[in-house]
Amino acid sequence: MKGNPIDKQLASIKKKRLIFTVTTGRSGTGFLSKFCSNFDDVYSGHEEEPSFTPLMRKGKLDSNIYSDFWIDTKMPSILEKNENTYIESSHLVCKGYFEFLLENDVNFDIINLKREKMEVAKSYFFLNVIPARTSGGLKYLLHPEDSDSLTTIRDWNTLTDFQLCLWYCSEIEHKMKHYEERVRSKGNRVLNLSFRDLTSGVKLSHFYDFMNVKRSVMNQLKDFFSSMIRNNAKTKLKIKKKVISKVDFDKEYLDFFNLYPELK
């Protein structure tokens, strides 16, 4: 009698080392993916196809959508990769997709990739990607009324665009703590890494240890890492918001966290 094909799929995926990020985006995910692509026996993707993006919002209404995506689309794609380690740095996977893996005892490690809330919120504001308000915000970010939200804000409609971006950053930080506890409880690994650490090379040895990079390979990566740092410094943000000078970011930041000190 043939076994259940889903059980076979799960058994196969459990043989790989899976690594995902919990992060806001605008936090160095592209940099992380590009750097990891140089490691032996590692398949590294940023916002890899098939993408987590199109179904993220629909899955908030029906979590079976996330399960079906893993079974029908994502796991088969991962299993096609020859490498034993699969890392994807997309900031979408932490927005509902982890539950299927946890419920089915699929081990995975996470990188909590953190950047200062002020910087991330400004970046999304300038791009006009606003939670709950713009098309980009609805497509890529979280919503204060999501059923799996870990934070509560009153009258979110009264918040400014920038303050909604601040809320989003706080919600992701809560998800970092939430998933760190759950992942560690299953005996899996968590790396807490800041944007500054990643792009400056600080704590790079911790990152290499987490990725199981051999010391003999580390020296070979020095020049490549240095060139990535230089190129990253030249990257400019494409500003879409037309009215910038009227926004007092410092005041809006203080007002928001005075109203919601528990989110700071």
Buried (B, 14 or more C-beta within 10 A) or exposed (E): EEEEEBEEBBEEBBEBBBBBBBBBBBBBBBBBBBBBEBBEEBBBBBBBEBBBBEBBBEBBEEBEBBBBBBBEBBBBEBEEBEBEBBBBBBBBBBBBBBBBBBEBEBBBBBBBBBBEBBBBBBBBBBBBBBBBBBEBBBEBBBBBEBEEBBBEBEEBEEBBBBBBBBBBBBBBBBBBEBBBEBBEEEEBBBBBBBBBBBBEBEBBEEBBEBBEBEEEEEEEBEEEBEEBBEEBEEEEEEEEBEEEEEBEBEEBBEBBBEBBEEBE
